[in-house]
């Protein structure tokens, strides 16, 4: 077994990328932004698109931990990267899209139910709006089986 001290490995720009990432965790706050941008440039030049994305995300995560008082927007600006290049951005965007689709689906079903029953009690409105996407889909199919409001209520009550 051999002990390796990160602070003795040398400058980030002279190290292999994956080792340089580890060293980035211990560089001074003054050097960190410059070294991080250097690693990102090297990743773009030297690595495949997939490795490039992983390295950019790792650099952004390291810098986020080092400068935890900064917002993600400030980190992206510091690193001169687009937020779209990070997994966090993609995940948040995907979740927001899904939430928007679910909300739109609920509102469409409510309009259909209002057309069918003329009016809906507040508790039914809330129950439909709070259904998860999979249940909204099931409601979209079941809506044709409802003859009266009590059928809808029974369907909603049968849900877990």
Backbone as numpy.savetxt, mean C-alpha at the origin, in Angstrom:
# Nx Ny Nz CAx CAy CAz Cx Cy Cz
34.66 -18.78 12.26 33.81 -17.62 12.26 34.71 -16.38 12.26
34.26 -15.37 11.49 35.03 -14.14 11.41 34.09 -12.98 11.67
34.52 -12.04 12.48 33.72 -10.86 12.80 34.04 -9.79 11.77
32.99 -9.18 11.22 33.15 -8.11 10.25 32.45 -6.88 10.81
33.17 -5.78 10.88 32.61 -4.52 11.36 32.23 -3.67 10.16
30.97 -3.28 10.10 30.48 -2.52 8.95 31.25 -1.23 8.74
31.65 -0.59 9.83 32.34 0.70 9.71 33.77 0.55 9.19
34.24 -0.69 9.04 35.59 -0.92 8.53 35.58 -1.42 7.08
34.43 -1.51 6.46 34.34 -2.05 5.10 34.66 -1.03 4.02
34.60 0.23 4.34 34.92 1.26 3.35 33.69 2.06 2.94
33.89 2.84 1.90 32.83 3.73 1.41 31.77 2.95 0.64
30.54 3.40 0.74 29.40 2.76 0.08 29.62 2.63 -1.42
30.16 3.66 -2.04 30.30 3.64 -3.50 31.31 2.59 -4.00
32.16 2.07 -3.11 33.18 1.09 -3.51 32.80 -0.34 -3.15
31.68 -0.54 -2.50 31.29 -1.86 -2.03 30.26 -2.49 -2.97
30.18 -3.81 -2.99 29.08 -4.44 -3.72 27.76 -3.92 -3.18
26.76 -3.81 -4.05 25.50 -3.19 -3.67 24.87 -3.77 -2.40
24.80 -5.08 -2.32 24.10 -5.69 -1.18 24.86 -5.44 0.13
26.16 -5.36 0.08 26.94 -5.03 1.28 26.82 -3.54 1.58
26.81 -2.75 0.53 26.67 -1.30 0.69 25.35 -0.96 1.38
24.31 -1.73 1.11 23.02 -1.50 1.78 23.17 -1.65 3.29
23.91 -2.66 3.70 24.12 -2.85 5.14 24.91 -1.69 5.72
25.91 -1.25 5.02 26.74 -0.14 5.49 25.92 1.15 5.57
24.96 1.30 4.67 24.11 2.49 4.68 23.41 2.66 6.03
23.17 1.57 6.72 22.47 1.65 8.01 23.31 2.34 9.08
24.64 2.40 8.89 25.48 2.99 9.94 26.17 4.28 9.53
26.03 4.71 8.27 26.69 5.96 7.87 26.06 7.13 8.61
26.77 8.21 8.72 26.27 9.38 9.45 25.07 9.98 8.73
24.27 10.70 9.48 23.09 11.33 8.89 23.48 12.32 7.79
24.66 12.92 7.92 25.12 13.87 6.90 25.42 13.16 5.58
25.99 11.96 5.66 26.38 11.22 4.45 25.25 10.37 3.89
24.29 10.02 4.70 23.26 9.06 4.31 22.50 9.44 3.03
22.00 10.67 2.87 21.26 10.99 1.65 22.10 10.83 0.38
23.34 11.30 0.41 24.23 11.19 -0.76 24.53 9.73 -1.06
24.85 8.97 -0.03 25.15 7.55 -0.23 23.93 6.79 -0.73
22.77 7.14 -0.22 21.53 6.48 -0.64 21.26 6.75 -2.13
21.42 8.00 -2.55 21.22 8.32 -3.97 22.24 7.60 -4.84
23.47 7.47 -4.34 24.50 6.73 -5.07 24.08 5.28 -5.26
23.57 4.66 -4.21 23.14 3.27 -4.31 21.98 3.11 -5.28
21.07 4.05 -5.26 19.93 3.98 -6.19 20.41 4.09 -7.63
21.32 5.03 -7.90 21.86 5.18 -9.26 22.57 3.90 -9.70
23.37 3.34 -8.80 24.08 2.10 -9.12 23.11 0.96 -9.39
22.07 0.87 -8.61 21.08 -0.20 -8.80 20.43 -0.08 -10.18
20.10 1.13 -10.57 19.47 1.36 -11.87 20.42 0.95 -13.00
21.69 1.24 -12.83 22.69 0.93 -13.87 23.07 -0.55 -13.89
23.17 -1.17 -12.74 23.78 -2.49 -12.64 22.81 -3.65 -12.51
21.60 -3.42 -12.09 20.72 -4.52 -11.73 19.49 -4.61 -12.63
18.85 -5.77 -12.60 17.61 -5.98 -13.34 16.51 -5.12 -12.72
15.40 -5.00 -13.43 14.30 -4.17 -12.94 13.80 -4.66 -11.58
13.70 -5.98 -11.41 13.21 -6.53 -10.14 14.18 -6.24 -9.00
15.48 -6.51 -9.22 16.48 -6.22 -8.18 16.55 -4.73 -7.91
16.44 -3.95 -8.96 16.46 -2.49 -8.86 15.35 -2.03 -7.92
14.13 -2.55 -8.11 13.00 -2.17 -7.28 13.23 -2.56 -5.82
13.77 -3.75 -5.60 14.04 -4.21 -4.23 15.07 -3.31 -3.56
16.11 -2.96 -4.29 17.16 -2.10 -3.73 16.61 -0.71 -3.41
15.82 -0.15 -4.31 15.23 1.17 -4.06 14.34 1.13 -2.83
13.52 0.10 -2.71 12.65 -0.03 -1.53 13.46 -0.19 -0.25
14.55 -0.96 -0.34 15.39 -1.16 0.84 16.08 0.14 1.25
16.60 0.86 0.27 17.24 2.15 0.55 16.22 3.10 1.19
15.02 3.17 0.61 13.99 4.06 1.15 13.63 3.66 2.58
13.56 2.36 2.85 13.25 1.90 4.22 14.35 2.28 5.19
15.60 2.09 4.80 16.73 2.44 5.67 16.72 3.93 5.98
16.52 4.74 4.94 16.52 6.19 5.14 15.31 6.61 5.98
14.18 5.94 5.79 12.99 6.24 6.60 13.25 5.98 8.08
13.98 4.90 8.38 14.30 4.61 9.78 15.33 5.60 10.33
16.31 5.97 9.50 17.33 6.91 9.95 16.74 8.30 10.20
15.78 8.69 9.35 15.18 10.02 9.44 13.68 9.86 9.74
13.37 9.24 10.84 11.99 8.91 11.16 11.10 10.14 11.40
11.68 11.31 11.53 10.89 12.53 11.71 10.41 13.09 10.37
10.93 12.57 9.26 10.54 13.04 7.94 9.35 12.24 7.40
8.54 12.89 6.58 7.41 12.21 5.94 7.94 11.38 4.76
7.11 10.48 4.28 7.50 9.69 3.11 7.76 10.59 1.91
6.98 11.64 1.78 7.17 12.58 0.66 8.56 13.22 0.75
8.97 13.63 1.96 10.28 14.23 2.14 11.40 13.23 1.87
11.19 11.98 2.27 12.18 10.92 1.98 12.33 10.74 0.48
11.21 10.66 -0.23 11.26 10.49 -1.69 11.97 11.66 -2.36
11.69 12.85 -1.87 12.35 14.03 -2.43 13.86 13.98 -2.15
14.23 13.60 -0.92 15.63 13.50 -0.54 16.36 12.50 -1.43
15.70 11.39 -1.74 16.34 10.33 -2.53 16.17 10.53 -4.03
15.40 11.53 -4.40 15.13 11.82 -5.80 14.49 10.61 -6.50
13.49 10.04 -5.82 12.75 8.93 -6.41 11.26 9.26 -6.43
10.56 8.61 -7.32 9.12 8.76 -7.39 8.49 7.86 -6.33
7.45 8.33 -5.66 6.77 7.46 -4.70 6.27 6.18 -5.36
6.00 6.24 -6.65 5.49 5.07 -7.38 6.51 3.94 -7.41
7.75 4.23 -7.09 8.80 3.21 -7.11 8.84 2.40 -5.82
8.00 2.75 -4.84 8.07 2.04 -3.56 6.85 1.13 -3.37
7.06 0.04 -2.66 6.00 -0.92 -2.40 4.89 -0.29 -1.56
5.26 0.53 -0.59 4.26 1.17 0.25 3.27 1.95 -0.59
3.76 2.73 -1.55 2.89 3.51 -2.43 1.96 2.59 -3.20
2.51 1.52 -3.76 1.70 0.59 -4.56 0.63 -0.07 -3.69
0.98 -0.47 -2.47 0.02 -1.11 -1.58 -1.09 -0.14 -1.16
-0.71 1.07 -0.79 -1.71 2.06 -0.38 -2.63 2.39 -1.55
-2.06 2.55 -2.73 -2.86 2.85 -3.91 -3.83 1.72 -4.22
-3.35 0.49 -4.13 -4.20 -0.66 -4.40 -5.33 -0.75 -3.38
-5.02 -0.52 -2.11 -6.05 -0.56 -1.06 -7.08 0.54 -1.28
-6.62 1.72 -1.68 -7.55 2.83 -1.92 -8.46 2.52 -3.10
-7.90 1.94 -4.15 -8.73 1.56 -5.31 -9.78 0.54 -4.92
-9.37 -0.46 -4.14 -10.31 -1.50 -3.71 -11.41 -0.89 -2.85
-11.04 -0.01 -1.94 -12.04 0.64 -1.09 -13.00 1.46 -1.93
-12.49 2.15 -2.94 -13.35 2.94 -3.83 -14.30 2.06 -4.63
-13.80 0.92 -5.11 -14.67 -0.01 -5.84 -15.77 -0.53 -4.94
-15.40 -0.91 -3.72 -16.38 -1.45 -2.76 -17.44 -0.41 -2.43
-17.01 0.82 -2.20 -17.95 1.89 -1.88 -18.88 2.16 -3.06
-18.33 2.17 -4.27 -19.14 2.39 -5.46 -20.14 1.26 -5.67
-19.72 0.05 -5.42 -20.60 -1.11 -5.55 -21.75 -1.02 -4.55
-21.44 -0.62 -3.31 -22.48 -0.48 -2.29 -23.48 0.60 -2.69
-22.99 1.73 -3.19 -23.89 2.82 -3.59 -24.78 2.42 -4.75
-24.26 1.67 -5.71 -25.06 1.20 -6.84 -26.17 0.27 -6.34
-25.81 -0.66 -5.45 -26.80 -1.57 -4.91 -27.87 -0.82 -4.11
-27.45 0.19 -3.37 -28.43 0.99 -2.61 -29.39 1.71 -3.55
-28.89 2.23 -4.65 -29.78 2.88 -5.63 -30.77 1.87 -6.20
-30.29 0.67 -6.48 -31.19 -0.36 -7.00 -32.23 -0.76 -5.96
-31.80 -0.89 -4.72 -32.73 -1.25 -3.65 -33.76 -0.14 -3.42
-33.33 1.11 -3.52 -34.26 2.24 -3.38 -35.29 2.25 -4.51
-34.85 1.90 -5.69 -35.78 1.82 -6.82 -36.79 0.68 -6.60
-36.30 -0.40 -6.02 -37.15 -1.57 -5.77 -38.14 -1.32 -4.63
-37.68 -0.71 -3.53 -38.52 -0.56 -2.34 -38.97 0.87 -2.07
-38.59 1.82 -2.88 -38.95 3.24 -2.75 -38.21 3.96 -1.63
-38.04 3.31 -0.49 -37.26 3.89 0.60 -36.68 2.77 1.46
-35.59 3.11 2.14 -34.90 2.13 2.99 -34.67 2.73 4.36
-34.92 1.96 5.41 -34.62 2.45 6.75 -33.11 2.69 6.93
-32.78 3.59 7.83 -31.37 3.96 8.06 -30.51 2.75 8.42
-31.04 1.83 9.24 -30.24 0.67 9.64 -29.91 -0.23 8.45
-30.82 -0.34 7.50 -30.56 -1.14 6.29 -29.49 -0.44 5.44
-29.61 0.87 5.30 -28.60 1.63 4.55 -27.20 1.38 5.14
-27.10 1.47 6.46 -25.81 1.26 7.12 -25.32 -0.17 6.95
-26.22 -1.13 7.09 -25.82 -2.54 6.94 -25.26 -2.80 5.54
-25.91 -2.27 4.52 -25.43 -2.48 3.14 -24.09 -1.78 2.93
-23.97 -0.56 3.42 -22.70 0.17 3.25 -21.53 -0.52 3.96
-21.81 -1.28 5.01 -20.75 -1.94 5.78 -20.44 -3.35 5.31
-21.11 -3.81 4.28 -20.82 -5.15 3.77 -19.46 -5.19 3.09
-18.69 -6.27 3.27 -17.43 -6.41 2.53 -17.73 -6.69 1.05
-16.73 -6.55 0.23 -16.88 -6.69 -1.22 -17.52 -8.02 -1.61
-17.11 -9.10 -0.98 -17.66 -10.41 -1.34 -19.16 -10.49 -1.05
-19.60 -9.88 0.04 -21.02 -9.87 0.39 -21.81 -8.94 -0.52
-21.19 -7.85 -0.95 -21.87 -6.96 -1.90 -22.13 -7.69 -3.20
-21.17 -8.50 -3.61 -21.35 -9.31 -4.82 -22.54 -10.25 -4.65
-22.60 -10.92 -3.50 -23.70 -11.84 -3.22 -25.03 -11.09 -3.19
-25.04 -9.90 -2.61 -26.26 -9.09 -2.58 -26.68 -8.72 -4.00
-25.72 -8.41 -4.84 -26.03 -8.07 -6.23 -26.75 -9.20 -6.95
-26.43 -10.43 -6.60 -27.11 -11.57 -7.19 -28.45 -11.83 -6.51
-28.51 -11.64 -5.19 -29.72 -11.94 -4.42 -30.81 -10.89 -4.61
-30.45 -9.71 -5.06 -31.41 -8.60 -5.15 -32.63 -8.97 -6.00
-32.43 -9.87 -6.97 -33.53 -10.25 -7.85 -34.52 -11.19 -7.17
-34.14 -11.71 -6.00 -35.02 -12.62 -5.26 -35.88 -11.90 -4.23
-35.64 -10.61 -4.02 -36.36 -9.87 -3.00 -37.68 -9.36 -3.55
-38.77 -9.73 -2.86 -40.08 -9.21 -3.24 -40.52 -8.08 -2.32
-40.02 -8.12 -1.11 -40.38 -7.09 -0.14 -39.18 -6.81 0.77
-39.28 -5.73 1.50 -38.19 -5.28 2.36 -37.80 -6.34 3.38
-38.75 -7.09 3.86 -38.45 -8.13 4.86 -37.53 -9.21 4.28
-37.59 -9.44 2.96 -36.67 -10.39 2.32 -35.23 -9.87 2.40
-35.07 -8.59 2.15 -33.75 -7.97 2.25 -33.24 -8.03 3.69
-34.08 -7.69 4.62 -33.69 -7.74 6.04 -33.28 -9.16 6.44
-34.03 -10.15 6.01 -33.70 -11.54 6.34 -32.35 -11.91 5.73
-32.11 -11.46 4.51 -30.84 -11.75 3.85 -29.69 -11.12 4.65
-29.85 -9.86 5.05 -28.82 -9.16 5.82 -28.58 -9.82 7.17
-29.64 -10.26 7.82 -29.50 -10.88 9.14 -28.83 -12.26 9.05
-28.96 -12.91 7.91 -28.35 -14.24 7.73 -26.84 -14.14 7.50
-26.36 -12.95 7.27 -24.92 -12.76 7.03 -24.16 -12.81 8.33
-22.92 -13.32 8.32 -22.15 -13.40 9.56 -21.77 -12.03 10.09
